[in-house]
């Protein structure tokens, strides 16, 4: 049974930020997205292959997120980090990061493409250590670390996870948000301001429902089949990555909540009393500060040189008033890292309109193949390109009905001729 794309955006099939990037991003492809969703349905949930290798950069990114979350979730370490630099040494970060990296990769083979393993690990350890040293400049109080959410925007439901929600320095009553990015390429300011992340996460902080990671139960660690099992309420998810298993399980629990809200639960109090959903919470604040934290800015230069700066945050970092050339030395960090995202509540209708257009395209079955360099690493390239067009799902069934009808018509004609 193929994926029912006509229900996309419903409480049972909410839109994820990663979906929007998979469909419309620089390396997005609607055809590939549909194949992924078909595979997910065929597998009875999230599709995985324990024999498939994991990308080294992806595993590093996951381990970095988990290490930061581990520090900020610690009642002992977090206050020291927010008090000033030096609370966590590089050796401590390295030990925690390597533990998280090993947990993410487990027995799976790791593939490294453009980088060698040691330099990638060293850079991540530097990023995390420097970020924790900088944290006190921005964060006064941690509100939620890596929570899952679900939110309704217009007629559509969206789900996902936010890296950090916090009270900012200088305005402890406000709400702020940070999104950790471990990639090497720093996005254009326009891309940052109009990204799916900032729009979706901001709406969630104002109108959404959150579920803390502490509400999830991890069962027995890795089992003999190389899978983690995570449970919440009646939902259980198995996956080679504990990180993914936790996220998927949380979103299933939130989808149950969304279905109840869609069905018209009279009040939160009545719903909690009937189902025991006290674990869900709301913030009901639009963030006053949003940061795209480009962690690679913390990786020091290995060579001296010059560069041109034009972005406002770079001018402020180098204490310049006009664009121009600046010199940098070996060992200096590359930039400010904390890049502000310019989005307000006035931008929410634009976000809703963009999502409506994407969902409308999907619900009409418009899965356009984006042919190009992105196809070289697409697992479905043989189906949609190299092997010719392979019809699937509704398209295939429609073709089979047409063939059957043609065969019947041909048989009738032969009967008449006889």
N, C-alpha and C positions, 0 to 999 in steps of 0.2 A: 504493500500500500504506500503510494508516494505521499510526500508532504502536501498538505492542503494549504496552498498559498493564499487562498481566499479568506482564511482566518488569521492571517498575519496581522499582528498588532492587537489581538484580543488578549484577555487575561490569561488564557491558556497558552498563548504563543506570543509573548511580549517581544517588542523590538529591543535589541541590544545595541549599544554603541558600536561594538565590534561589527555587527551586521551592517550598520550604516557605512562604516569604513570599507567593508568587504564589497558593498554594492557600488559606492560612489567615490571611494578613495583613489589615490594615484595608482594603486595596484589592485583596484577593485574590479570585479567582473560579475554581473548579475547571473550569467550562466553558471559560473563556478559556485556562486552562492546557492543556487537552486540545487545543484548536485550535492553540495554539503548538507543541505537540509533534507534532501531525499535519503541520504546515507544515514543521517541521524534518526529519521523515522524508522527506516529499515532495521536499525540496530535496537529499536525500542527505547531510545534515549540518546545520550551523547555517544557518538561513534568514536572508537579508539582502536588502536592496534598496538599491543604490547611489544611487538617485534619491530615496529617502525622507529627509526632513530629520532632523537630530539635535537633541535637546532641549538648550538652552543650559545648564541646570542639571546635566544628566547629563554633558555634555562638561566642564564646570568641575570636577565631582567626579572624573572620570577624570584630568584634567590635574593636579589637586591630589595625587591618589594617586601619579601618576607622578613628579611633582616631588619629593615626599618620598622616594620609593624611590630616585630618582636621587642625592639627597644622601646617604642612609644607605648606599648601595652603593658610594660613592666612598671608596677607600682614603686619599685625600688629605684630603677634607673631613670625613668622619665623625668622626675623632678630635678635630677642633677643635670640632665641634658638641657632642660628649659632654663636652668639657672646660669648657664654659661658654657664656653668651650672647654674641651679637655675632659669631659665627664666619661667618655668612652675612648679607650686607646685604639690605635690601629690594630694591635695584636688581638684585642677583644673582638673588634669588628671582623677581622679575618677569620677567627675561629667560628663565630656565629654564621658568617656568610658561607664558609665552606661546608658547614653542617647543612645549611639550607640548600646549597647547590647539590650536595650528595643526595639529600632527600628528594629533590626534584627529579634528578636524573636516575637515581636508584640503579637498577641493572640495565637500563636502556643504553643503547649506543648513542654517543654524542657526536654530532657532525659540526665541524668548524669550517667556515667558508673563507672569508677574507682575512681572518685573524688567527693568530695562534692562541692556544688555550691559556697559557700563563699570563700573557699581556692582557687578555680580556678579563681574567679574574683579578689581576692587580688593579686594573682601572676601576672595576666595580668596588673594590675595597676602598680605594681612594675616594670615589664618589660618596660612598656611604659615610665614611669618617668625616669628610669635609662638610657634608650636609648636616650631620648631627652637631658639628661645631657651630654651624650657622643658624641652627634652629631657633635659638633664643632671641634672635633679632626679629623674628616674625611671630612666633607662637607663644601666647601667654598661657593658654590652657588647651589641652587636647579634649575634644568632644567625642569624636568617633574615629576609630582606626579601621580602615578596610571594611566598612559596613556594606551590606547588600541593600538594595532599595528597589522599590517598584513605584511607579507614578503614572497617573493618567494625564495626558496632554491632549486636549480636544477629545476626539473619539478613540484615541489610541493609547495603549499601555506600553510603557517602556521600563526596562529593568537594567540593572548593572551594579557596579561597585565604585565607591569613591575612595581614593587613597587616604586622604586625611581631611577631616572637618575640625576646625579649631576656633578659639577665641583669639583675635589678633592683639598684638601689642598696641597700647594706646587707646583701645576701644573694647574693653572686656565684655561688653554686652552684645557686640556684633558677632556675626558668624563669618568665617573665612574658609577657603578651600585650597588645597594643594594637590597637584597631580604630578607624580614622579614620572620622568621620562629618561630612559637609559640609552636611547639611540645616539649615534654620533652626530647626525645632521640636525642642526637647529632650524625649526620651521620659520617661514616668513611671518612677520607680525599679523598680516591679514589672515593667514591660515590659522594662527593661534586664536585670534579674536573670533573667528567664525567656525571654529572646530565643533564637531558634534559633542565632544566631551564637555566643554564649558556650558553649552546650552542645556544639554540633558541633565548634567549634574546640578546646575543651578535651579532648574525647575524641580528636581527631586528634593533639594534641601528646603524648598518652600512648600511644596505640595505633596511630597512623597512619604512613603512608609519605609522605615529602616529596620534591619535585623543585624544585630551584632554577631561577630564571629564566635563569641563565647557561647552563643546559644546552640551552636552546632556540636555534635558528638562525633568524635573520630574513633572508630572501632578498631582496636587491635593493631593499628599501623599497617604496614605492608603485609599482605597475606602471601600464601604460597604461589599464587598466580601472578604476583607482582602488581597487585591493585590495592589502593586505599579505599576504605569504605567509610562514608560520612553519612550521618543520619540527622534528621530534624523532623519532629512529629512523625507522620507516617511515611515520610520520604527517605529514601536511601539511594546514594549514588556511589558507584565504583569507578575508579579511574587510575591509571598509572601515576598521575600527578595529584598529590594531596591538594594542592592549590586549586586545581580545576574541579576536583571532587567537592571541595567546600563551596566553591562559587555556584556550581550547578545545583547542589542541594539547597542552598539558601534561596536561589531563584525559584525552585519548585515550591518551597514553603511560601514565598511571597506571591506566587501565582495563585495559590489556594486562597490567600487573603484577598487578592484582586477579584477573583471569581465571586467571593462573598460580597464584596463591595459592589460589584457589577449587578449582583442579584438583588441589591437594595436592602442591605442590612440597615436596620432602623437607626442604630447608634453604635458607636465604638464600645460603649459600656455593655450593651446587650450582647454584642458579638463576642467580646472577651469572656463574658460570663458563660456563654453557650459553648465556646470552643477552647477556652484556655489560651488565648493568643496574647497574653500579657507581654510576651517577649517583643512585640512590635512597638516601635515608637516613632514619633514625629518631631521635627525641629521647627517647622513653620516659619523659617526665616530665609530670605534671599541673601546670598553672600555679598558682603560689602567689598571683599577682596577675593580675587581668584588668581592663583599662580600656576603657570605651566613651568615646572621646575626642571630645567634642562641640566641633568646631573653631569653630563659630559663637560660642562664648563668648569667643573672642579678638577678635571684631569689636567695636570700642569703641562706646559709646553716642553717638549724635548729638544727644541732648537730655538735660538733667538731669531727675531725677524721683525717685520712690520706688517700692518694690516690697515685697511680702511674701515672706519666705523661710521655708521649713519643712524642706527637705531637709537631711540631715545634712552632705553635702558643702558646701552653701551656708552653713550655719551655721559650719562650720569655716573657710571662705574669708573670711567677714566677721567671724570671731572673736566669734561670738555663742553663748550657751549655750541660749537659748530662742528659739522662733519669734517673728517679729515683723516690723516694718517697718524697712527700711534705705533710706538716700538714696544716690543715685549721681550722678556728675557727667559732664559731656561729656568724652569721651576715655577714660573708664574701661572696662576690659573687663567683660564681662557675668557672668562666673562662673569657676569653677575649671577648666573644660574637661575635666579628667581625672576621669571619673565611675567609681568602683569598681563592679565587677560581683560580686555575692555569689553565687558558685557554687562547690561543692566536689565531690569525687569521690562524695560521698553522693547528689548530685543526678543522677548518670549514669543510674541505673535509671529515673528520671522522664523524662529526655530520651528514652531508648530506648522507653519506653511511649508517649510522645506520637508519636514517629516511626512506631511500629508501627501506631498508629491511623490516621495519615494514609495510610500505604502500603496498609493494608488497605482503606481506602475507595477508593483509586485502583485497586487490583488487582481490585476487584469492579465496576469501571466506574461508580462513583457520582460523576458530574460535575455537581454542583448549581450552577445559575446564581445568582450573587449580584447581584441587580438593584438598581441605585441610582445614586448620583452617579458611581461608578466607571465606569459604562457610557459616559459622555460622551466619554471618550478611548480607548475600547476599539476596536481595529481590527476586531473580530468582531461589533460591536453589530448590524450589519445582518443577520448570519446567525442570531444567537440571540434577537434581540429585535425590532428594527424591521421586519424582513422576515418575521417569523413563525418558527416553529421549523423549522430545516433539519437533517434527520437526516444524520449522517456516520458513516463507519467501520462498525463492527459493527451499530449500530442501523439504518443504511440498508440494509445487506445483508440483515438479518433481515426488514425491511419488504418488500424486493424478493422474497425467498423466499415470504413470505406472499401477496403479490399474484400471483406465478406459480402458487402452489398454488390460489388462489381461481379463477384463470383456467382451470386444468385441470379443477377441479371443475365449473365452469359449462359447459365444453365437454362433459364426460361427461353432465351432465344433459340437455343439448340432444340428444345422441346417443340417449339413452334415450327422450326424448319422440318423436323421429322414428321 
